[in-house]
Amino acid sequence: MTGIPSVLELTRDDAVSADTVSAYALEEGRQEGMTVVEVFDPHHVVLARTITDAVGSRERVADAVLERSELERCSDFAVDPLGKRKRVVAAVTLRVSPQRSAYEAEREHGTYGASA
């Protein structure tokens, strides 16, 4: 046991310090083909981790995990250039509403990233 909670078990009080989410696919071992979704604080300390066999890209799997958590993604995904694993990362924040994230609403209306 690592003592690290699942992303789905991360309490709202603990989620306050969340800064980024990352996702990468396991390419070998008994969990090959599964995706790891981790939430980090600003100091790159792992706050929560979920390993899932959900089907889809790393980005879609991370979004699906976040959708059921206290967090929402608030930036686009970028590829993390460091490390041997191909990891995607994005900024996260506390979920404003359990119904739909503010970021998702802006993307649906085409206002996120629009220039003035």
LINMO-V245889 format. One record per residue. N is the residue number from 0. PHI is phi in whole degrees, -180 to 180 (* if undefined). PSI is psi in radians with two decimals (999 if undefined). NEAR is the number of other ideal C-beta (glycine too) atoms within 8 Angstrom. Layout:
BEGIN
N:PHI:PSI:NEAR  N:PHI:PSI:NEAR
END
This chain:
BEGIN
0:*:2.38:2  1:-94:-0.30:4  2:79:0.07:3  3:-92:2.18:7  4:-71:2.82:9  5:-68:2.68:8  6:-58:-0.60:16  7:-72:-0.38:8  8:-94:-0.09:7  9:-65:2.10:15  10:-74:2.81:7  11:-61:-0.68:7  12:-62:-0.71:5  13:-76:-0.54:11  14:-70:-0.29:14  15:-56:-0.62:7  16:-89:0.07:8  17:-67:2.46:17  18:-125:-0.79:8  19:-139:2.75:10  20:-119:2.51:17  21:-133:2.70:12  22:-143:2.44:14  23:-151:2.68:11  24:-93:2.42:10  25:-81:2.23:12  26:-107:-0.03:5  27:-157:2.96:4  28:89:-3.05:5  29:-70:-0.27:3  30:-107:0.38:7  31:-55:2.38:8  32:90:-0.16:6  33:-86:2.84:10  34:-116:2.36:14  35:-101:2.22:11  36:-117:2.13:16  37:-124:2.55:12  38:-115:2.31:15  39:-118:2.69:13  40:-89:3.11:9  41:-62:-0.31:6  42:-96:0.20:4  43:67:0.49:5  44:-89:2.31:6  45:-71:2.11:8  46:-92:-0.60:13  47:-157:2.69:14  48:-147:2.37:13  49:-130:2.31:11  50:-112:2.15:9  51:-133:2.67:10  52:-100:0.30:6  53:-58:2.50:9  54:-89:2.43:3  55:138:3.11:6  56:-69:2.88:5  57:-58:-0.70:13  58:-64:-0.78:9  59:-67:-0.67:9  60:-66:-0.78:14  61:-60:-0.77:17  62:-62:-0.70:9  63:-65:-0.70:11  64:-67:-0.81:14  65:-62:-0.57:14  66:-60:-0.49:6  67:-102:0.24:6  68:-117:-3.06:11  69:-83:0.02:8  70:-114:2.76:15  71:-136:2.59:13  72:-77:2.40:14  73:-128:0.38:10  74:-155:2.93:7  75:-74:2.78:4  76:-77:2.57:11  77:-133:2.67:7  78:-81:2.24:8  79:-78:2.03:9  80:-76:-0.20:3  81:-94:2.66:3  82:88:2.90:5  83:-86:-0.35:2  84:-87:2.55:6  85:-86:1.76:7  86:-112:2.44:11  87:-108:2.53:14  88:-133:2.67:10  89:-154:2.73:13  90:-77:2.58:9  91:-131:2.81:13  92:-147:2.96:8  93:-61:2.46:10  94:-68:2.28:10  95:-76:-0.76:6  96:-137:2.47:7  97:-71:-0.26:3  98:-78:-0.92:3  99:-157:2.46:5  100:-76:2.68:11  101:-64:-0.70:9  102:-61:-0.79:11  103:-63:-0.72:9  104:-62:-0.74:9  105:-66:-0.70:9  106:-65:-0.70:8  107:-63:-0.61:6  108:-89:-0.02:6  109:74:0.31:6  110:-95:-0.34:5  111:-71:2.22:7  112:81:0.05:3  113:-72:2.45:6  114:-90:2.67:3  115:-81:999:2
END
